[in-house]
Structure formats: structure tokens, C-alpha cells
Amino acid sequence: MMANIAATLSGVFTKPRALALLQYTTVRFRRKPRWLGTAKSKLFRVPERKKQIEEEIEELKRLHNNYRTQMKAVRNFLRDEVEAYKLVSRAGLVLQTPEEEEAEWQEALRRNEEWNRQTAAKREERLAAERSARKEYILERLLLKEQREMDKKEQIEAKVRIEKEQSKTFITRDNIDKAIELALVQPTSYNFALDREGNLHPSTDSSAKEKGQEH
């Protein structure tokens, strides 16, 4: 179906125009939107009120009266229940003497203090466990840090020792003449080969040395 529509539109519009029209969907309202307001032809029209049948009016009245009677009975029942509960509660309070009220109050205070002591003991136990765990964690971190510093110090000292050993072969102002004489007496040839096993095979040709001495 879409292919037929595209073929039809291709004869009227260009290809981009036809594709753009196919991408839109038209929305048609079954009724007029509310934001348009009342039409001018219906602005002052008064709708006619439909008349009900007498039997229907009587039936609606009967149903409404039954509903009101039942709801009133439910409200009265609930009201009586609440009043009875209040009377029982007040009777229980009235029957208590001042000594009993004081004893009940003291018992409530005692229970509250007991609960507070239990809560405080649990809180102290929990805080002590947290402090101990925190102390162990900090100690472990300090030990790890100290170990890292020691390892780092050992690595630095090893590098310093290696540099000191290598510094013995460095050429300085004091031994530069000796190094030059040694280089002239013992020339170094880099004309060598390596096999697949990594073995070094120096060259036995003396012409390379002669050419080096001539240059």
C-alpha cells in the first residue's frame, strides 16, 4: 500500500517532497477540540430538558431513601461502638486509685530505664568493636606503608650500589689519557654476526681493521 502511495505521489511531487509527506500522520478529531470554544450558531441555544417517567422518578426516590436509611444505620452503629469503647476506657481509668496510677507510672519509668541500659550496653559493645576494627585497620595500613617504604629504600640502595660499581669504569678528567691510549691499542670491532641461537661470531678478516686504522 505504501509503495502504491509513493508511486502516486512521485508523479506529482519530487522524491524528497513525497518522502516528507509519507512521514506525517494526519490526526482527525471525532469531535471539535475543547479549546475552540462554542460555535457561534450554538452560543445562545438552550438545550431541552428531557422529562422522566413518573414510575422512574418513584423508583429513584425509593432507591435513594433506602440508601440514606442504610447509611444512617451504619453511622449510628459505628458511633455507638466508639462511645462504648470510650466508656470502657474511662471506666478503667476511673477505677484506678492515685496509688495505682503512681505505681503504674513508676513501672513505666523502670521499664524505660531498663531499655535504656540495654540499649546503652549494646551501643557500647558495638562502638568498642568498631574502635577495635578501626585500630586494626589503621595498624595494618601503617605496616603496609612501612613495608613499602622499606622496599623502596632497598631498591634505591641497590640502584646506588650499581651506579657506584659502574662509576669505576667511567671516563673522567684524570683517566681520559689512559682511556685514549687503551682505545688505540685495543680497537673494538663491531663487525660480527649472530646465528639463530644467539651466539656471537666475530669477524676474522683483518682488512676491516686496516681500513679503520687508515681512516
C-alpha positions as CSV (number, residue, x, y, z in Angstrom):
1,M,0.0,0.0,0.0
2,M,2.8,2.4,0.9
3,A,4.5,1.6,-2.4
4,N,1.3,2.5,-4.3
5,I,1.1,5.8,-2.4
6,A,4.7,6.5,-3.2
7,A,4.2,5.7,-6.8
8,T,1.2,8.0,-6.9
9,L,3.0,10.9,-5.2
10,S,6.1,10.5,-7.4
11,G,4.1,11.9,-10.4
12,V,3.0,15.0,-8.5
13,F,5.9,15.8,-6.1
14,T,9.6,15.4,-6.2
15,K,11.1,12.4,-4.4
16,P,12.2,14.4,-1.2
17,R,8.7,16.1,-1.1
18,A,6.9,12.7,-1.4
19,L,9.0,11.1,1.3
20,A,8.4,14.0,3.6
21,L,4.6,13.7,3.1
22,L,4.7,10.0,3.9
23,Q,6.4,10.6,7.3
24,Y,3.5,12.6,8.6
25,T,0.3,11.1,10.1
26,T,-2.9,13.1,9.9
27,V,-4.9,13.2,13.2
28,R,-8.6,13.8,12.8
29,F,-10.7,14.6,15.9
30,R,-14.1,12.9,16.1
31,R,-15.4,16.0,17.9
32,K,-14.4,19.6,17.9
33,P,-11.5,20.2,20.3
34,R,-12.4,21.9,23.6
35,W,-10.0,24.8,23.1
36,L,-12.0,26.1,20.1
37,G,-15.0,27.1,22.3
38,T,-18.7,27.1,21.5
39,A,-19.7,27.7,17.9
40,K,-21.5,31.0,17.2
41,S,-24.5,29.2,15.9
42,K,-24.9,27.3,19.2
43,L,-23.8,30.1,21.5
44,F,-27.3,31.1,22.8
45,R,-29.0,27.7,22.4
46,V,-30.8,26.3,25.5
47,P,-30.9,22.5,25.4
48,E,-34.3,21.0,26.1
49,R,-34.6,19.1,29.4
50,K,-35.8,15.6,28.9
51,K,-38.8,14.6,31.0
52,Q,-38.7,11.5,33.1
53,I,-41.4,9.0,33.5
54,E,-43.4,9.0,36.8
55,E,-42.6,5.4,37.5
56,E,-38.9,6.0,37.0
57,I,-39.0,9.0,39.4
58,E,-40.7,7.0,42.1
59,E,-38.2,4.1,41.7
60,L,-35.2,6.5,42.0
61,K,-36.8,8.1,45.1
62,R,-37.3,4.7,46.7
63,L,-33.7,3.6,46.0
64,H,-32.3,6.9,47.3
65,N,-34.4,6.6,50.6
66,N,-33.2,3.0,51.1
67,Y,-29.6,4.1,50.6
68,R,-29.9,7.0,53.1
69,T,-31.6,4.7,55.7
70,Q,-28.9,2.1,55.4
71,M,-26.0,4.6,55.6
72,K,-27.6,6.3,58.6
73,A,-27.9,2.9,60.4
74,V,-24.2,2.2,59.7
75,R,-23.2,5.6,61.0
76,N,-25.3,5.2,64.2
77,F,-23.8,1.7,64.7
78,L,-20.2,3.0,64.4
79,R,-21.0,5.9,66.7
80,D,-22.4,3.6,69.3
81,E,-19.3,1.4,69.1
82,V,-17.0,4.3,69.6
83,E,-19.0,5.6,72.6
84,A,-19.0,2.2,74.2
85,Y,-15.2,2.0,73.8
86,K,-14.8,5.4,75.3
87,L,-16.9,4.4,78.3
88,V,-14.9,1.2,78.9
89,S,-11.6,3.2,78.7
90,R,-12.9,5.9,81.0
91,A,-14.2,3.2,83.5
92,G,-10.8,1.6,83.6
93,L,-9.2,4.9,84.3
94,V,-11.7,5.9,86.9
95,L,-11.3,2.6,88.8
96,Q,-7.6,3.3,89.3
97,T,-6.6,4.9,92.5
98,P,-3.8,7.6,92.7
99,E,-1.5,5.0,94.3
100,E,-2.1,2.6,91.4
101,E,-1.5,5.4,88.9
102,E,1.7,6.2,90.6
103,A,2.8,2.6,90.7
104,E,2.0,2.2,87.0
105,W,4.0,5.4,86.2
106,Q,6.9,4.1,88.2
107,E,6.7,0.7,86.5
108,A,6.8,2.5,83.1
109,L,9.8,4.5,84.2
110,R,11.6,1.4,85.4
111,R,11.0,-0.4,82.1
112,N,12.1,2.7,80.2
113,E,15.4,2.8,82.2
114,E,15.9,-0.9,81.7
115,W,15.5,-0.5,78.0
116,N,17.9,2.5,78.0
117,R,20.5,0.5,79.9
118,Q,20.2,-2.4,77.5
119,T,20.4,-0.1,74.5
120,A,23.5,1.7,76.0
121,A,25.2,-1.7,76.7
122,K,24.6,-2.8,73.1
123,R,25.8,0.6,71.8
124,E,29.0,0.5,73.9
125,E,29.7,-3.1,72.7
126,R,29.2,-2.0,69.1
127,L,31.3,1.1,69.4
128,A,34.1,-1.0,71.1
129,A,34.0,-3.5,68.2
130,E,34.1,-0.7,65.7
131,R,37.1,1.0,67.5
132,S,39.0,-2.3,67.6
133,A,38.4,-3.0,64.0
134,R,39.4,0.6,63.1
135,K,42.6,0.3,65.2
136,E,43.5,-3.0,63.5
137,Y,42.8,-1.5,60.0
138,I,45.0,1.6,60.8
139,L,47.8,-0.6,62.2
140,E,47.6,-2.8,59.1
141,R,47.8,0.2,56.8
142,L,50.8,1.6,58.8
143,L,52.6,-1.7,58.5
144,L,52.0,-1.9,54.8
145,K,53.2,1.6,54.3
146,E,56.3,0.9,56.3
147,Q,57.0,-2.2,54.3
148,R,56.5,-0.2,51.0
149,E,58.9,2.4,52.2
150,M,61.5,-0.3,53.2
151,D,61.1,-1.9,49.8
152,K,61.5,1.4,48.1
153,K,64.6,2.2,50.1
154,E,66.2,-1.1,49.3
155,Q,65.5,-0.6,45.6
156,I,67.1,2.9,45.8
157,E,70.1,1.5,47.7
158,A,70.5,-1.3,45.1
159,K,70.4,1.2,42.3
160,V,73.0,3.4,44.1
161,R,75.3,0.4,44.5
162,I,75.0,-0.5,40.9
163,E,75.8,3.1,39.9
164,K,78.8,3.1,42.2
165,E,80.1,-0.1,40.6
166,Q,79.6,1.3,37.1
167,S,81.2,4.6,38.0
168,K,84.5,2.8,38.3
169,T,84.5,2.4,34.5
170,F,83.5,6.0,33.8
171,I,86.0,8.2,31.9
172,T,87.0,11.2,33.9
173,R,89.5,14.0,33.5
174,D,92.0,12.0,35.5
175,N,91.9,8.9,33.3
176,I,91.0,10.3,29.9
177,D,94.6,9.9,28.6
178,K,94.8,6.3,29.7
179,A,91.4,5.6,28.1
180,I,92.5,7.1,24.8
181,E,95.7,5.1,24.8
182,L,93.7,1.9,25.6
183,A,91.3,2.6,22.7
184,L,94.2,3.0,20.3
185,V,96.0,-0.1,21.5
186,Q,92.9,-2.3,21.7
187,P,90.5,-1.2,18.9
188,T,86.9,-2.5,19.1
189,S,85.4,-4.1,16.0
190,Y,81.6,-4.3,15.7
191,N,81.9,-6.5,12.6
192,F,80.3,-9.7,13.9
193,A,77.4,-12.0,13.2
194,L,74.7,-13.7,15.2
195,D,73.3,-17.2,14.5
196,R,69.7,-18.3,15.3
197,E,70.8,-19.5,18.8
198,G,72.1,-16.0,19.6
199,N,75.8,-17.0,19.5
200,L,78.3,-14.2,18.6
201,H,80.7,-14.9,15.7
202,P,83.4,-12.2,15.4
203,S,84.9,-11.4,12.1
204,T,88.4,-12.9,11.3
205,D,89.1,-10.6,8.4
206,S,91.9,-8.2,9.2
207,S,91.2,-5.9,6.3
208,A,88.5,-4.2,8.3
209,K,91.0,-3.3,11.0
210,E,93.4,-2.0,8.4
211,K,90.7,0.2,6.9
212,G,89.7,1.5,10.3
213,Q,93.4,2.4,11.1
214,E,93.7,4.2,7.7
215,H,90.6,6.4,8.4
